[in-house]
């Protein structure tokens, strides 16, 4: 989150540089670094929220719920269909998968038996957050680049194909970067969800084994 917020602040300073005006924090100058960190965190939260919401909307809109089907297949692969908690969440309808993930995360936070799984889950979650945040902050870069483009070429002075080619290159680059961020965030999201199920299944098997060995 701080990374994306810092990127946006850098874009803002770059944008004001190319427009030849200055915007500085005139108050609390002795705490400028602290103010920048707070701003970076706040802007990063906005980028993360916007990026993740946009990514999930696009995936739901254009992938026909493939991820939900794949997740249901993973549940079957781990033979968790008969687990009481899993069955309860799968019966919730459209919100079943998201509710199940929330339950699994809650289970992991409250249980000390997951061990190394927590480090993997935190890593996957962090990487997903980073790419979602970068997706959000890429739109700030688009605004700066569009302003820079028209500042260089003018809005109605396309006397050759060169400005059009540059504009198309910027558009293609922007879309490619956004696709990359969406792809990477989705990959780490998938790793995270798979690890959630695998960790829960392993814990259930461990409990069943311990219960069977403790019988007289």
N, CA, C and O of each residue as an XYZ file, in Angstrom:
864
protein
N       0.837     -1.197      0.000
C       0.000      0.000      0.000
C       0.879      1.258      0.000
O       0.621      2.208     -0.739
N       1.919      1.247      0.839
C       2.841      2.386      0.871
C       3.568      2.547     -0.464
O       3.869      3.662     -0.892
N       3.845      1.412     -1.116
C       4.541      1.467     -2.406
C       3.696      2.211     -3.440
O       4.184      3.128     -4.101
N       2.426      1.814     -3.578
C       1.556      2.451     -4.566
C       1.308      3.903     -4.208
O       1.279      4.764     -5.087
N       1.126      4.188     -2.908
C       0.944      5.573     -2.497
C       2.154      6.434     -2.807
O       2.014      7.584     -3.223
N       3.351      5.877     -2.603
C       4.585      6.612     -2.915
C       4.711      6.849     -4.416
O       5.172      7.905     -4.850
N       4.298      5.855     -5.205
C       4.333      6.010     -6.665
C       3.420      7.148     -7.102
O       3.789      7.960     -7.951
N       2.217      7.204     -6.512
C       1.268      8.272     -6.870
C       1.827      9.636     -6.486
O       1.710     10.590     -7.255
N       2.433      9.740     -5.305
C       3.031     11.015     -4.889
C       4.144     11.424     -5.856
O       4.267     12.598     -6.205
N       4.952     10.454     -6.285
C       5.998     10.748     -7.272
C       5.370     11.239     -8.583
O       5.878     12.176     -9.199
N       4.268     10.610     -9.009
C       3.583     11.023    -10.240
C       3.072     12.457    -10.112
O       3.164     13.249    -11.050
N       2.524     12.780     -8.918
C       2.010     14.131     -8.698
C       3.131     15.156     -8.805
O       2.967     16.203     -9.433
N       4.284     14.846     -8.183
C       5.405     15.775     -8.255
C       5.940     15.877     -9.685
O       6.323     16.962    -10.123
N       5.969     14.770    -10.407
C       6.407     14.801    -11.811
C       5.439     15.619    -12.654
O       5.857     16.388    -13.520
N       4.134     15.450    -12.395
C       3.108     16.177    -13.148
C       3.221     17.675    -12.905
O       3.090     18.464    -13.841
N       3.464     18.079    -11.656
C       3.599     19.504    -11.377
C       4.898     20.049    -11.968
O       4.980     21.230    -12.304
N       5.910     19.194    -12.095
C       7.168     19.627    -12.699
C       6.987     19.945    -14.178
O       7.465     20.972    -14.660
N       6.294     19.058    -14.899
C       6.113     19.284    -16.337
C       5.139     20.425    -16.602
O       5.129     21.000    -17.690
N       4.311     20.755    -15.594
C       3.393     21.880    -15.760
C       3.948     23.167    -15.156
O       3.273     24.197    -15.141
N       5.183     23.099    -14.659
C       5.925     24.261    -14.185
C       5.208     25.033    -13.086
O       5.137     26.262    -13.104
N       4.681     24.281    -12.134
C       4.197     24.935    -10.926
C       4.558     24.033     -9.758
O       4.815     22.841     -9.927
N       4.571     24.612     -8.596
C       4.989     23.867     -7.411
C       3.854     23.756     -6.419
O       3.079     24.690     -6.213
N       3.781     22.592     -5.814
C       2.810     22.342     -4.751
C       3.570     21.708     -3.600
O       4.015     20.564     -3.701
N       3.719     22.429     -2.527
C       4.495     21.949     -1.405
C       3.659     21.975     -0.134
O       2.690     22.724     -0.009
N       4.061     21.154      0.773
C       3.419     21.147      2.083
C       4.025     22.285      2.891
O       5.144     22.168      3.390
N       3.289     23.387      3.023
C       3.850     24.583      3.643
C       3.722     24.553      5.154
O       4.399     25.307      5.853
N       2.853     23.681      5.665
C       2.703     23.576      7.105
C       3.468     22.361      7.625
O       3.658     21.376      6.911
N       3.895     22.448      8.860
C       4.603     21.342      9.504
C       5.814     20.909      8.679
O       6.026     19.716      8.460
N       6.609     21.882      8.222
C       7.745     21.556      7.365
C       8.747     20.638      8.058
O       9.427     19.842      7.410
N       8.829     20.759      9.388
C       9.749     19.895     10.098
C       9.257     18.454     10.139
O      10.009     17.552     10.507
N       8.006     18.231      9.765
C       7.438     16.874      9.748
C       7.056     16.462      8.322
O       6.124     15.680      8.129
N       7.770     16.984      7.334
C       7.417     16.709      5.937
C       7.431     15.214      5.630
O       6.526     14.710      4.964
N       8.444     14.508      6.107
C       8.555     13.072      5.847
C       7.355     12.329      6.436
O       6.787     11.448      5.791
N       6.977     12.688      7.655
C       5.837     12.033      8.300
C       4.553     12.293      7.511
O       3.747     11.385      7.307
N       4.369     13.545      7.067
C       3.182     13.902      6.291
C       3.144     13.104      4.988
O       2.085     12.628      4.580
N       4.299     12.959      4.335
C       4.357     12.202      3.088
C       4.027     10.724      3.325
O       3.351     10.103      2.505
N       4.492     10.170      4.424
C       4.180      8.769      4.730
C       2.689      8.592      4.959
O       2.091      7.633      4.471
N       2.086      9.517      5.700
C       0.643      9.439      5.949
C      -0.140      9.568      4.644
O      -1.093      8.828      4.401
N       0.282     10.528      3.801
C      -0.372     10.700      2.498
C      -0.215      9.453      1.634
O      -1.162      9.010      0.984
N       0.994      8.895      1.637
C       1.256      7.698      0.830
C       0.365      6.545      1.286
O      -0.173      5.803      0.464
N       0.215      6.401      2.600
C      -0.625      5.310      3.114
C      -2.086      5.531      2.747
O      -2.771      4.601      2.321
N      -2.565      6.766      2.913
C      -3.960      7.060      2.572
C      -4.245      6.866      1.098
O      -5.246      6.250      0.732
N      -3.368      7.392      0.246
C      -3.542      7.225     -1.202
C      -3.415      5.758     -1.587
O      -4.130      5.274     -2.464
N      -2.487      5.044     -0.918
C      -2.320      3.615     -1.192
C      -3.574      2.818     -0.882
O      -3.928      1.898     -1.619
N      -4.249      3.169      0.211
C      -5.506      2.488      0.559
C      -6.557      2.708     -0.520
O      -7.294      1.789     -0.879
N      -6.621      3.935     -1.035
C      -7.580      4.235     -2.096
C      -7.242      3.434     -3.356
O      -8.125      2.870     -4.002
N      -5.952      3.394     -3.693
C      -5.517      2.629     -4.873
C      -5.825      1.146     -4.705
O      -6.299      0.496     -5.637
N      -5.555      0.610     -3.513
C      -5.815     -0.807     -3.266
C      -7.302     -1.123     -3.363
O      -7.698     -2.088     -4.017
N      -8.120     -0.308     -2.711
C      -9.562     -0.550     -2.734
C     -10.110     -0.464     -4.149
O     -10.881     -1.323     -4.577
N      -9.706      0.584     -4.879
C     -10.180      0.745     -6.253
C      -9.663     -0.344     -7.173
O     -10.414     -0.870     -7.994
N      -8.380     -0.690     -7.045
C      -7.787     -1.713     -7.897
C      -8.392     -3.078     -7.682
O      -8.702     -3.779     -8.646
N      -8.569     -3.470     -6.419
C      -9.140     -4.788     -6.138
C     -10.603     -4.865     -6.573
O     -11.035     -5.877     -7.125
N     -11.362     -3.799     -6.326
C     -12.770     -3.783     -6.743
C     -12.880     -3.901     -8.256
O     -13.699     -4.665     -8.766
N     -12.047     -3.139     -8.978
C     -12.069     -3.188    -10.440
C     -11.668     -4.560    -10.948
O     -12.308     -5.101    -11.849
N     -10.603     -5.131    -10.372
C     -10.139     -6.442    -10.839
C     -11.214     -7.511    -10.647
O     -11.487     -8.290    -11.560
N     -11.815     -7.547     -9.474
C     -12.827     -8.575     -9.210
C     -14.068     -8.375    -10.074
O     -14.707     -9.344    -10.485
N     -14.407     -7.111    -10.349
C     -15.540     -6.845    -11.229
C     -15.259     -7.352    -12.637
O     -16.103     -8.010    -13.245
N     -14.059     -7.042    -13.159
C     -13.705     -7.468    -14.511
C     -13.638     -8.989    -14.625
O     -14.105     -9.566    -15.607
N     -13.055     -9.633    -13.613
C     -12.955    -11.091    -13.656
C     -14.334    -11.738    -13.593
O     -14.601    -12.708    -14.302
N     -15.204    -11.206    -12.749
C     -16.554    -11.753    -12.635
C     -17.347    -11.507    -13.908
O     -18.182    -12.320    -14.307
N     -17.066    -10.353    -14.547
C     -17.823     -9.978    -15.746
C     -17.384    -10.760    -16.972
O     -18.210    -11.077    -17.828
N     -16.091    -11.079    -17.073
C     -15.572    -11.647    -18.318
C     -15.054    -13.077    -18.209
O     -14.654    -13.650    -19.222
N     -15.046    -13.670    -17.028
C     -14.550    -15.048    -16.913
C     -15.640    -16.050    -16.570
O     -15.360    -17.233    -16.375
N     -16.876    -15.585    -16.494
C     -18.025    -16.478    -16.287
C     -17.875    -17.330    -15.022
O     -18.214    -18.513    -15.016
N     -17.365    -16.715    -13.957
C     -17.246    -17.396    -12.667
C     -16.370    -18.650    -12.726
O     -16.604    -19.607    -11.989
N     -15.362    -18.643    -13.603
C     -14.465    -19.793    -13.714
C     -13.732    -20.058    -12.399
O     -13.494    -21.212    -12.042
N     -13.374    -18.997    -11.682
C     -12.643    -19.160    -10.435
C     -13.486    -19.862     -9.381
O     -12.974    -20.677     -8.614
N     -14.783    -19.545     -9.341
C     -15.667    -20.215     -8.394
C     -15.785    -21.706     -8.706
O     -15.807    -22.545     -7.805
N     -15.859    -22.016    -10.001
C     -15.940    -23.427    -10.403
C     -14.645    -24.157    -10.058
O     -14.666    -25.295     -9.590
N     -13.533    -23.496    -10.291
C     -12.240    -24.109     -9.981
C     -12.100    -24.324     -8.478
O     -11.557    -25.338     -8.041
N     -12.587    -23.374     -7.692
C     -12.507    -23.479     -6.239
C     -13.373    -24.628     -5.741
O     -12.985    -25.369     -4.837
N     -14.548    -24.764     -6.341
C     -15.424    -25.879     -5.970
C     -14.754    -27.214     -6.289
O     -14.895    -28.177     -5.535
N     -14.018    -27.275     -7.415
C     -13.304    -28.492     -7.772
C     -12.182    -28.773     -6.779
O     -11.920    -29.930     -6.450
N     -11.514    -27.718     -6.296
C     -10.463    -27.886     -5.296
C     -11.026    -28.467     -4.000
O     -10.399    -29.312     -3.361
N     -12.199    -28.008     -3.628
C     -12.863    -28.544     -2.430
C     -13.112    -30.030     -2.590
O     -12.927    -30.807     -1.653
N     -13.532    -30.418     -3.778
C     -13.770    -31.836     -4.061
C     -12.461    -32.618     -4.060
O     -12.414    -33.743     -3.563
N     -11.386    -32.027     -4.618
C     -10.082    -32.696     -4.651
C      -9.560    -32.978     -3.247
O      -8.947    -34.018     -3.005
N      -9.800    -32.060     -2.330
C      -9.346    -32.237     -0.945
C     -10.331    -33.063     -0.107
O     -10.130    -33.278      1.089
N     -11.411    -33.522     -0.777
C     -12.431    -34.348     -0.105
C     -13.006    -33.642      1.126
O     -13.125    -34.214      2.210
N     -13.355    -32.372      0.905
C     -13.926    -31.572      1.986
C     -15.426    -31.346      1.825
O     -16.029    -30.580      2.575
N     -16.025    -32.018      0.841
C     -17.447    -31.806      0.593
C     -18.325    -32.204      1.766
O     -19.413    -31.659      1.950
N     -17.847    -33.161      2.562
C     -18.650    -33.643      3.686
C     -18.314    -32.955      5.010
O     -18.897    -33.263      6.050
N     -17.366    -32.019      4.953
C     -17.052    -31.273      6.165
C     -18.239    -30.385      6.537
O     -18.805    -29.710      5.677
N     -18.616    -30.386      7.815
C     -19.817    -29.672      8.249
C     -19.742    -28.185      7.935
O     -20.698    -27.610      7.414
N     -18.606    -27.556      8.249
C     -18.472    -26.121      8.012
C     -18.445    -25.798      6.527
O     -19.057    -24.823      6.089
N     -17.740    -26.610      5.754
C     -17.678    -26.382      4.308
C     -19.074    -26.489      3.691
O     -19.465    -25.646      2.883
N     -19.817    -27.518      4.069
C     -21.168    -27.707      3.531
C     -22.069    -26.535      3.895
O     -22.903    -26.110      3.095
N     -21.896    -26.014      5.111
C     -22.737    -24.895      5.562
C     -22.485    -23.661      4.702
O     -23.423    -22.953      4.338
N     -21.224    -23.405      4.380
C     -20.922    -22.214      3.580
C     -21.259    -22.407      2.103
O     -21.644    -21.453      1.426
N     -21.118    -23.624      1.604
C     -21.443    -23.869      0.204
C     -22.943    -23.768     -0.073
O     -23.350    -23.625     -1.226
N     -23.756    -23.841      0.963
C     -25.210    -23.761      0.799
C     -25.718    -22.325      0.775
O     -26.927    -22.101      0.723
N     -24.808    -21.346      0.812
C     -25.227    -19.943      0.894
C     -25.545    -19.326     -0.459
O     -26.040    -18.201     -0.516
N     -25.276    -20.030     -1.543
C     -25.593    -19.508     -2.865
C     -24.455    -18.702     -3.468
O     -23.298    -19.121     -3.428
N     -24.790    -17.529     -4.036
C     -23.804    -16.743     -4.773
C     -22.641    -16.269     -3.902
O     -21.522    -16.117     -4.391
N     -22.898    -16.035     -2.622
C     -21.843    -15.524     -1.734
C     -21.088    -16.641     -1.024
O     -20.303    -16.375     -0.113
N     -21.315    -17.883     -1.430
C     -20.764    -19.019     -0.689
C     -19.234    -19.028     -0.684
O     -18.625    -19.238      0.366
N     -18.604    -18.804     -1.844
C     -17.152    -18.903     -1.935
C     -16.479    -17.808     -1.104
O     -15.547    -18.083     -0.349
N     -16.953    -16.569     -1.244
C     -16.364    -15.470     -0.474
C     -16.555    -15.689      1.024
O     -15.643    -15.431      1.810
N     -17.730    -16.162      1.421
C     -17.987    -16.423      2.841
C     -17.105    -17.552      3.349
O     -16.640    -17.518      4.488
N     -16.875    -18.552      2.506
C     -16.012    -19.670      2.896
C     -14.579    -19.193      3.088
O     -13.917    -19.603      4.042
N     -14.092    -18.342      2.206
C     -12.738    -17.806      2.349
C     -12.593    -17.014      3.647
O     -11.585    -17.122      4.345
N     -13.607    -16.221      3.956
C     -13.569    -15.452      5.204
C     -13.519    -16.388      6.412
O     -12.810    -16.123      7.384
N     -14.272    -17.480      6.343
C     -14.253    -18.455      7.434
C     -12.878    -19.103      7.577
O     -12.377    -19.273      8.688
N     -12.274    -19.462      6.447
C     -10.958    -20.104      6.484
C      -9.897    -19.160      7.032
O      -9.037    -19.569      7.812
N      -9.959    -17.893      6.621
C      -9.005    -16.916      7.150
C      -9.184    -16.748      8.659
O      -8.207    -16.694      9.406
N     -10.435    -16.668      9.095
C     -10.714    -16.526     10.525
C     -10.211    -17.740     11.294
O      -9.673    -17.614     12.394
N     -10.392    -18.911     10.703
C      -9.939    -20.141     11.339
C      -8.425    -20.158     11.505
O      -7.911    -20.606     12.530
N      -7.717    -19.669     10.494
C      -6.256    -19.655     10.537
C      -5.737    -18.641     11.557
O      -4.781    -18.914     12.284
N      -6.377    -17.464     11.604
C      -5.927    -16.438     12.553
C      -6.087    -16.889     14.003
O      -5.313    -16.482     14.869
N      -7.085    -17.724     14.269
C      -7.367    -18.129     15.638
C      -6.727    -19.461     16.013
O      -6.880    -19.935     17.139
N      -6.012    -20.061     15.068
C      -5.462    -21.389     15.310
C      -3.954    -21.372     15.146
O      -3.442    -20.870     14.146
N      -3.249    -21.907     16.107
C      -1.787    -21.931     16.069
C      -1.219    -23.187     15.411
O      -0.001    -23.352     15.354
N      -2.080    -24.071     14.916
C      -1.616    -25.336     14.345
C      -1.232    -25.231     12.869
O      -0.796    -26.218     12.277
N      -1.387    -24.063     12.275
C      -1.120    -23.940     10.845
C       0.354    -23.740     10.526
O       0.788    -24.002      9.404
N       1.123    -23.280     11.501
C       2.571    -23.209     11.335
C       3.014    -22.433     10.115
O       2.691    -21.255      9.960
N       3.783    -23.124      9.221
C       4.387    -22.466      8.066
C       3.350    -21.972      7.057
O       3.653    -21.102      6.241
N       2.155    -22.505      7.100
C       1.129    -22.069      6.148
C       0.855    -20.574      6.281
O       0.576    -19.896      5.292
N       0.936    -20.064      7.514
C       0.660    -18.648      7.731
C       1.648    -17.763      6.980
O       1.258    -16.733      6.429
N       2.920    -18.151      6.950
C       3.917    -17.340      6.246
C       3.648    -17.330      4.746
O       3.787    -16.292      4.100
N       3.263    -18.476      4.186
C       2.921    -18.531      2.761
C       1.692    -17.681      2.470
O       1.664    -16.936      1.491
N       0.680    -17.794      3.319
C      -0.554    -17.041      3.110
C      -0.303    -15.544      3.194
O      -0.842    -14.779      2.394
N       0.509    -15.121      4.155
C       0.821    -13.701      4.286
C       1.591    -13.197      3.072
O       1.380    -12.074      2.614
N       2.489    -14.041      2.555
C       3.254    -13.656      1.368
C       2.330    -13.498      0.166
O       2.400    -12.498     -0.547
N       1.467    -14.480     -0.058
C       0.551    -14.418     -1.200
C      -0.402    -13.236     -1.076
O      -0.685    -12.545     -2.055
N      -0.894    -13.013      0.147
C      -1.812    -11.886      0.366
C      -1.101    -10.566      0.090
O      -1.669     -9.682     -0.552
N       0.127    -10.424      0.565
C       0.878     -9.183      0.382
C       1.139     -8.906     -1.100
O       1.000     -7.768     -1.550
N       1.512     -9.932     -1.854
C       1.782     -9.741     -3.274
C       0.506     -9.377     -4.024
O       0.535     -8.549     -4.935
N      -0.608     -9.989     -3.647
C      -1.885     -9.650     -4.270
C      -2.250     -8.199     -3.982
O      -2.728     -7.496     -4.872
N      -2.032     -7.744     -2.754
C      -2.314     -6.358     -2.378
C      -1.437     -5.398     -3.181
O      -1.914     -4.365     -3.650
N      -0.163     -5.736     -3.339
C       0.760     -4.864     -4.081
C       0.282     -4.658     -5.514
O       0.231     -3.525     -5.992
N      -0.068     -5.743     -6.203
C      -0.473     -5.609     -7.610
C      -1.841     -4.952     -7.748
O      -2.067     -4.207     -8.702
N      -2.761     -5.213     -6.816
C      -4.045     -4.506     -6.847
C      -3.839     -3.008     -6.634
O      -4.486     -2.189     -7.287
N      -2.935     -2.655     -5.719
C      -2.651     -1.246     -5.449
C      -1.998     -0.578     -6.656
O      -2.326      0.558     -6.999
N      -1.073     -1.288     -7.297
C      -0.420     -0.735     -8.490
C      -1.422     -0.567     -9.633
O      -1.309      0.364    -10.430
N      -2.397     -1.467     -9.709
C      -3.454     -1.318    -10.715
C      -4.214     -0.022    -10.480
O      -4.510      0.714    -11.421
N      -4.529      0.253     -9.217
C      -5.233      1.488     -8.901
C      -4.415      2.727     -9.207
O      -4.935      3.697     -9.759
N      -3.125      2.701     -8.849
C      -2.298      3.898     -9.055
C      -1.939      4.101    -10.521
O      -1.514      5.193    -10.899
N      -2.102      3.071    -11.359
C      -1.802      3.225    -12.789
C      -2.729      4.235    -13.451
O      -2.371      4.835    -14.464
N      -3.924      4.427    -12.883
C      -4.855      5.402    -13.461
C      -4.366      6.836    -13.209
O      -4.620      7.727    -14.020
N      -3.667      7.059    -12.091
C      -3.067      8.370    -11.857
C      -1.983      8.640    -12.899
O      -1.834      9.761    -13.385
N      -1.231      7.593    -13.232
C      -0.202      7.735    -14.263
C      -0.841      8.047    -15.614
O      -0.304      8.841    -16.386
N      -1.995      7.421    -15.902
C      -2.699      7.706    -17.155
C      -3.059      9.182    -17.271
O      -2.893      9.794    -18.326
N      -3.551      9.743    -16.175
C      -3.945     11.162    -16.185
C      -2.735     12.042    -16.474
O      -2.808     12.970    -17.279
N      -1.625     11.741    -15.810
C      -0.406     12.533    -16.014
C       0.102     12.395    -17.450
O       0.526     13.378    -18.057
N       0.058     11.180    -17.991
C       0.548     10.949    -19.355
C      -0.351     11.628    -20.395
O       0.139     12.168    -21.387
N      -1.658     11.597    -20.165
C      -2.583     12.256    -21.101
C      -2.335     13.762    -21.107
O      -2.301     14.393    -22.163
N      -2.162     14.325    -19.914
C      -1.867     15.756    -19.817
C      -0.535     16.083    -20.503
O      -0.419     17.086    -21.206
N       0.454     15.232    -20.288
C       1.765     15.436    -20.898
C       1.673     15.326    -22.420
O       2.303     16.096    -23.144
N       0.886     14.364    -22.895
C       0.723     14.151    -24.339
C       0.141     15.384    -25.008
O       0.667     15.848    -26.019
N      -0.954     15.927    -24.446
C      -1.580     17.092    -25.066
C      -0.741     18.359    -24.866
O      -0.835     19.307    -25.644
N       0.071     18.358    -23.823
C       0.959     19.501    -23.625
C       2.032     19.538    -24.718
O       2.430     20.610    -25.173
N       2.491     18.359    -25.129
C       3.529     18.268    -26.157
C       2.958     18.475    -27.554
O       3.505     19.243    -28.347
N       1.853     17.786    -27.856
C       1.331     17.776    -29.227
C       0.154     18.720    -29.442
O      -0.136     19.092    -30.579
N      -0.520     19.109    -28.380
C      -1.706     19.938    -28.537
C      -2.910     19.078    -28.849
O      -2.776     17.986    -29.402
N      -4.077     19.563    -28.498
C      -5.293     18.770    -28.659
C      -5.751     18.672    -30.114
O      -6.348     17.669    -30.505
N      -5.477     19.712    -30.929
C      -6.008     19.718    -32.292
C      -4.918     20.036    -33.323
O      -5.205     20.609    -34.375
N      -3.692     19.671    -33.024
C      -2.591     19.995    -33.927
C      -1.927     18.730    -34.469
O      -0.702     18.669    -34.580
N      -2.712     17.747    -34.797
C      -2.165     16.509    -35.342
C      -1.910     16.693    -36.846
O      -2.733     16.309    -37.677
N      -0.759     17.285    -37.176
C      -0.445     17.543    -38.578
C       0.247     16.361    -39.238
O       0.498     16.376    -40.443
N       0.559     15.318    -38.436
C       1.191     14.125    -38.997
C       0.701     12.913    -38.225
O      -0.071     13.027    -37.273
N       1.174     11.738    -38.662
C       0.776     10.504    -37.987
C       1.561     10.261    -36.709
O       1.219      9.380    -35.920
N       2.618     11.047    -36.507
C       3.487     10.806    -35.351
C       2.747     10.918    -34.012
O       2.869     10.020    -33.180
N       1.985     11.994    -33.782
C       1.258     12.075    -32.508
C       0.283     10.926    -32.313
O       0.110     10.430    -31.200
N      -0.360     10.501    -33.411
C      -1.315      9.403    -33.311
C      -0.597      8.116    -32.919
O      -1.090      7.355    -32.087
N       0.557      7.875    -33.512
C       1.337      6.681    -33.182
C       1.784      6.710    -31.724
O       1.741      5.695    -31.029
N       2.215      7.886    -31.270
C       2.627      8.018    -29.871
C       1.441      7.771    -28.948
O       1.574      7.080    -27.938
N       0.279      8.334    -29.287
C      -0.927      8.132    -28.488
C      -1.328      6.668    -28.418
O      -1.698      6.172    -27.354
N      -1.255      5.970    -29.554
C      -1.590      4.542    -29.580
C      -0.587      3.730    -28.768
O      -0.953      2.759    -28.106
N       0.683      4.135    -28.826
C       1.710      3.443    -28.043
C       1.449      3.609    -26.549
O       1.574      2.654    -25.783
N       1.084      4.833    -26.134
C       0.762      5.079    -24.725
C      -0.448      4.259    -24.304
O      -0.457      3.674    -23.221
N      -1.474      4.214    -25.160
C      -2.683      3.447    -24.855
C      -2.375      1.963    -24.726
O      -2.826      1.303    -23.791
N      -1.591      1.439    -25.689
C      -1.237      0.021    -25.656
C      -0.414     -0.303    -24.411
O      -0.634     -1.327    -23.764
N       0.531      0.568    -24.080
C       1.371      0.347    -22.901
C       0.537      0.372    -21.623
O       0.733     -0.450    -20.729
N      -0.394      1.321    -21.545
C      -1.246      1.431    -20.366
C      -2.101      0.187    -20.174
O      -2.198     -0.343    -19.067
N      -2.723     -0.279    -21.258
C      -3.564     -1.473    -21.177
C      -2.738     -2.720    -20.846
O      -3.178     -3.588    -20.093
N      -1.536     -2.792    -21.422
C      -0.661     -3.939    -21.150
C      -0.240     -3.978    -19.686
O      -0.218     -5.042    -19.067
N       0.094     -2.815    -19.137
C       0.488     -2.750    -17.729
C      -0.674     -3.153    -16.826
O      -0.494     -3.896    -15.861
N      -1.860     -2.658    -17.147
C      -3.044     -3.003    -16.336
C      -3.342     -4.495    -16.423
O      -3.688     -5.123    -15.422
N      -3.207     -5.060    -17.617
C      -3.429     -6.502    -17.769
C      -2.424     -7.287    -16.937
O      -2.775     -8.284    -16.305
N      -1.164     -6.830    -16.940
C      -0.129     -7.504    -16.163
C      -0.445     -7.449    -14.675
O      -0.315     -8.456    -13.979
N      -0.862     -6.281    -14.176
C      -1.202     -6.151    -12.763
C      -2.390     -7.041    -12.394
O      -2.380     -7.696    -11.352
N      -3.410     -7.059    -13.253
C      -4.585     -7.901    -12.997
C      -4.201     -9.374    -12.986
O      -4.651    -10.137    -12.131
N      -3.367     -9.766    -13.944
C      -2.942    -11.161    -14.050
C      -2.147    -11.588    -12.819
O      -2.406    -12.648    -12.249
N      -1.182    -10.769    -12.408
C      -0.336    -11.126    -11.274
C      -1.129    -11.136     -9.964
O      -0.948    -12.030     -9.137
N      -2.004    -10.149     -9.773
C      -2.829    -10.121     -8.560
C      -3.728    -11.344     -8.499
O      -3.933    -11.914     -7.427
N      -4.267    -11.752     -9.646
C      -5.146    -12.923     -9.694
C      -4.371    -14.208     -9.407
O      -4.882    -15.116     -8.752
N      -3.140    -14.278     -9.901
C      -2.321    -15.464     -9.657
C      -2.050    -15.626     -8.165
O      -2.215    -16.717     -7.618
N      -1.634    -14.541     -7.503
C      -1.348    -14.630     -6.064
C      -2.630    -14.824     -5.250
O      -2.615    -15.460     -4.197
N      -3.724    -14.276     -5.743
C      -5.019    -14.522     -5.098
C      -5.363    -16.005     -5.172
O      -5.866    -16.589     -4.212
N      -5.083    -16.605     -6.331
C      -5.358    -18.035     -6.509
C      -4.445    -18.878     -5.622
O      -4.902    -19.829     -4.988
N      -3.164    -18.538     -5.574
C      -2.246    -19.251     -4.679
C      -2.745    -19.187     -3.237
O      -2.725    -20.181     -2.511
N      -3.189    -18.004     -2.844
C      -3.669    -17.795     -1.478
C      -4.887    -18.671     -1.188
O      -4.956    -19.322     -0.145
N      -5.841    -18.686     -2.111
C      -7.058    -19.469     -1.901
C      -6.769    -20.973     -1.890
O      -7.366    -21.718     -1.114
N      -5.852    -21.411     -2.753
C      -5.481    -22.830     -2.766
C      -4.794    -23.235     -1.461
O      -5.042    -24.313     -0.921
N      -3.921    -22.344     -0.965
C      -3.225    -22.627      0.289
C      -4.200    -22.653      1.466
O      -4.032    -23.444      2.394
N      -5.215    -21.794      1.429
C      -6.237    -21.795      2.476
C      -6.918    -23.160      2.570
O      -7.058    -23.727      3.654
N      -7.335    -23.671      1.421
C      -8.018    -24.968      1.404
C      -7.080    -26.099      1.795
O      -7.449    -26.971      2.581
N      -5.859    -26.086      1.245
C      -4.900    -27.154      1.539
C      -4.546    -27.174      3.021
O      -4.432    -28.243      3.619
N      -4.373    -26.001      3.610
C      -4.028    -25.917      5.029
C      -5.173    -26.414      5.903
O      -4.963    -27.125      6.886
N      -6.384    -26.026      5.528
C      -7.553    -26.470      6.298
C      -7.726    -27.981      6.179
O      -8.022    -28.656      7.165
N      -7.540    -28.512      4.966
C      -7.671    -29.960      4.764
C      -6.614    -30.714      5.569
O      -6.903    -31.746      6.174
N      -5.374    -30.184      5.569
C      -4.298    -30.834      6.333
C      -4.614    -30.832      7.829
O      -4.350    -31.815      8.522
N      -5.176    -29.734      8.326
C      -5.527    -29.657      9.744
C      -6.622    -30.656     10.097
O      -6.573    -31.298     11.147
N      -7.598    -30.783      9.224
C      -8.687    -31.747      9.458
C      -8.129    -33.163      9.502
O      -8.499    -33.949     10.374
N      -7.232    -33.498      8.557
C      -6.630    -34.833      8.532
C      -5.805    -35.076      9.806
O      -5.827    -36.169     10.372
N      -5.087    -34.052     10.241
C      -4.266    -34.176     11.447
C      -5.156    -34.432     12.667
O      -4.835    -35.271     13.508
N      -6.251    -33.720     12.757
C      -7.162    -33.910     13.880
C      -7.786    -35.305     13.853
O      -7.952    -35.933     14.898
N      -8.128    -35.785     12.666
C      -8.697    -37.123     12.547
C      -7.685    -38.186     12.964
O      -8.029    -39.164     13.627
N      -6.420    -37.976     12.560
C      -5.366    -38.931     12.919
C      -5.123    -38.920     14.426
O      -5.020    -39.972     15.058
N      -5.033    -37.717     14.991
C      -4.797    -37.627     16.450
C      -5.950    -38.249     17.224
O      -5.743    -38.893     18.252
N      -7.169    -38.051     16.722
C      -8.329    -38.614     17.400
C      -8.317    -40.144     17.336
O      -8.680    -40.814     18.302
N      -7.894    -40.691     16.184
C      -7.886    -42.149     16.033
C      -6.783    -42.800     16.880
O      -6.965    -43.911     17.379
N      -5.640    -42.115     17.044
C      -4.542    -42.685     17.810
C      -4.764    -42.590     19.322
O      -4.124    -43.299     20.099
N      -5.675    -41.709     19.726
C      -5.936    -41.537     21.147
C      -7.036    -42.465     21.671
O      -7.307    -42.518     22.871
N      -7.653    -43.184     20.754
C      -8.715    -44.111     21.182
C      -8.102    -45.286     21.938
O      -7.022    -45.760     21.583
N      -8.788    -45.757     22.980
C      -8.260    -46.901     23.778
C      -8.283    -48.205     22.979
O      -7.881    -49.250     23.490
